[in-house]
């Protein structure tokens, strides 16, 4: 049985870290209000995470720009988070 640190930073099926709770389930709440950056077509812009879901073996984050309007589901691998909850070790 993995210890608490291993359970909280387990990899997805695509070998990318995902925040997990003590029972090993994906901790969607840990991603809410996280800030990060998306790079698209040579532009980088700041976003805030408003929700999270797990689809087809990938973690998706619903993000909104800090300046402007709109929201979009983006795969976790396409966002650089400032304080990634998956990297927090207890």
Residue frames relative to the residue before (quaternion, step in Angstrom):
aa qw qx qy qz dx dy dz
X 1.0000 0.0000 0.0000 0.0000 0.00 0.00 0.00
X 0.4334 -0.7139 0.4799 0.2686 3.61 -0.78 0.98
X 0.4845 -0.6457 0.4894 0.3299 3.56 -1.13 0.60
X 0.7559 -0.4192 0.2572 0.4321 3.57 -1.31 0.21
X 0.6493 0.5240 -0.3279 0.4431 3.62 0.94 -0.83
X 0.6719 0.4861 -0.3069 0.4670 3.58 0.89 -0.85
X 0.6570 0.5173 -0.3203 0.4450 3.60 0.94 -0.80
X 0.6996 0.4806 -0.2879 0.4435 3.60 1.00 -0.71
X 0.7687 0.2990 -0.1762 0.5372 3.62 1.19 -0.29
X 0.2208 0.7991 -0.5316 0.1735 3.60 1.06 0.64
X 0.4722 -0.6755 0.4943 0.2764 3.56 -1.16 0.61
X 0.4858 -0.6123 0.5247 0.3374 3.54 -1.28 0.38
X 0.6939 -0.4282 0.3391 0.4691 3.55 -1.26 -0.13
X 0.6961 0.4246 -0.2678 0.5134 3.58 1.24 -0.30
X 0.5229 -0.6951 0.3723 0.3237 3.56 1.24 0.59
X 0.5045 0.5970 -0.4501 0.4319 3.58 0.94 0.92
X 0.4774 -0.7058 0.4306 0.2975 3.62 -0.74 0.96
X 0.0675 -0.7744 0.6291 -0.0007 3.54 -1.10 0.85
X 0.4798 -0.6572 0.4935 0.3071 3.61 -0.95 0.84
X 0.0312 -0.7979 0.6015 -0.0234 3.55 -0.90 0.97
X 0.4551 -0.6617 0.5153 0.2992 3.55 -1.22 0.51
X 0.7575 -0.3982 0.2657 0.4439 3.58 -1.30 -0.03
X 0.6801 0.4774 -0.2982 0.4698 3.60 1.13 -0.55
X 0.5813 -0.6104 0.3610 0.3989 3.60 1.29 -0.09
X 0.5197 0.6287 -0.4200 0.3978 3.59 1.28 0.00
X 0.5878 -0.5626 0.4386 0.3816 3.58 -1.18 0.56
X 0.2872 -0.7657 0.5584 0.1392 3.57 -0.85 1.04
X 0.1906 -0.8275 0.5220 0.0806 3.57 0.14 1.32
X 0.6257 0.5673 -0.3337 0.4187 3.59 1.01 -0.79
X 0.5984 0.5923 -0.3605 0.4013 3.61 1.09 -0.65
X 0.6843 0.4987 -0.2812 0.4517 3.59 1.16 -0.55
X 0.5377 0.6393 -0.4116 0.3644 3.59 1.16 -0.47
X 0.8394 0.1589 -0.1826 0.4867 3.54 -1.04 0.98
X 0.4158 0.6649 -0.5025 0.3641 3.61 1.20 0.32
X 0.2678 -0.7498 0.5824 0.1642 3.54 -1.10 0.71
X 0.0792 0.7994 -0.5912 0.0717 3.51 -1.14 0.64
X 0.4224 -0.6818 0.5387 0.2580 3.53 -1.35 -0.26
X 0.1566 -0.7437 0.6433 0.0925 3.52 -1.16 0.75
X 0.1722 -0.7567 0.6217 0.1060 3.55 -1.03 0.83
X 0.1289 0.7867 -0.5889 0.1328 3.55 -0.74 1.07
X 0.8511 -0.0212 -0.0348 0.5234 3.56 -0.84 1.04
X 0.7359 -0.4363 0.2284 0.4647 3.57 0.94 0.89
X 0.6430 0.4822 -0.3269 0.4973 3.60 1.28 0.01
X 0.1398 -0.7559 0.6316 0.1008 3.56 -1.10 0.70
X 0.0512 0.8133 -0.5765 0.0593 3.56 -0.80 0.99
X 0.4981 -0.6729 0.4655 0.2871 3.57 -1.10 0.75
X 0.0732 -0.7862 0.6137 0.0059 3.55 -1.11 0.84
X 0.2379 -0.7198 0.6258 0.1836 3.53 -1.37 0.24
X 0.4074 -0.7101 0.5258 0.2308 3.57 -1.01 0.89
X 0.1505 -0.8091 0.5638 0.0695 3.58 -0.84 0.98
X 0.7969 -0.0033 0.0114 0.6039 3.60 1.20 -0.40
X 0.1621 -0.7760 0.6010 0.1015 3.56 -1.30 0.26
X 0.0052 0.7750 -0.6319 0.0068 3.55 -1.23 0.56
X 0.3235 -0.7159 0.5849 0.2020 3.54 -1.28 0.40
X 0.0722 0.8087 -0.5741 0.1060 3.58 -0.63 1.16
X 0.8661 -0.0351 0.0075 0.4986 3.54 -0.92 0.94
X 0.7291 -0.4464 0.2347 0.4627 3.57 0.93 0.89
X 0.6660 0.4540 -0.3002 0.5102 3.59 1.27 0.21
X 0.3633 -0.6783 0.5867 0.2522 3.53 -1.20 0.58
X 0.1221 -0.7757 0.6176 0.0440 3.57 -0.82 1.07
X 0.1555 -0.7742 0.6084 0.0792 3.56 -1.07 0.79
X 0.3181 -0.7111 0.5945 0.1994 3.56 -0.99 0.88
X 0.0209 -0.8303 0.5552 -0.0443 3.56 -0.51 1.20
X 0.1515 -0.7393 0.6487 0.0982 3.52 -1.31 0.56
X 0.4968 -0.6471 0.4712 0.3353 3.61 -1.01 0.67
X 0.5199 -0.6317 0.4691 0.3325 3.59 -1.11 0.63
X 0.7496 0.1755 -0.1351 0.6238 3.59 1.19 -0.51
X 0.7066 0.3881 -0.3065 0.5060 3.56 -0.70 1.03
X 0.4580 -0.6748 0.5104 0.2728 3.55 -1.28 -0.28
X 0.6026 0.5887 -0.4254 0.3307 3.53 -1.35 0.19
X 0.1242 -0.7562 0.6367 0.0857 3.51 -1.38 0.16
X 0.0000 0.8036 -0.5942 0.0350 3.56 -1.11 0.66
X 0.4071 -0.6672 0.5631 0.2682 3.55 -1.12 0.74
X 0.0071 -0.7948 0.6047 -0.0513 3.56 -0.81 1.08
X 0.4977 -0.6444 0.4885 0.3137 3.56 -0.99 0.82
X 0.6039 -0.6145 0.3768 0.3402 3.59 -0.92 0.95
X 0.6467 0.5463 -0.3280 0.4191 3.60 0.98 -0.76
X 0.6900 0.4767 -0.2738 0.4708 3.61 1.23 -0.32
X 0.6620 0.4464 -0.2974 0.5235 3.59 1.29 0.26
X 0.2228 -0.7345 0.6223 0.1536 3.57 -1.03 0.80
X 0.1827 -0.8102 0.5519 0.0745 3.58 -0.34 1.28
X 0.5156 -0.6533 0.4634 0.3042 3.57 -1.06 0.78
X 0.7900 0.0499 -0.0001 0.6111 3.59 0.86 -0.97
X 0.1392 -0.8350 0.5299 0.0506 3.55 0.35 1.30
X 0.3993 -0.7367 0.4878 0.2447 3.63 -0.61 1.08
X 0.5899 0.5762 -0.3719 0.4263 3.62 1.15 -0.39
X 0.6905 0.4738 -0.2756 0.4720 3.58 1.16 -0.46
X 0.5185 0.6203 -0.4224 0.4098 3.59 1.26 -0.05
X 0.0917 -0.7948 0.5996 0.0207 3.58 -0.70 1.10
X 0.3774 -0.7456 0.5124 0.1975 3.56 -0.84 1.04
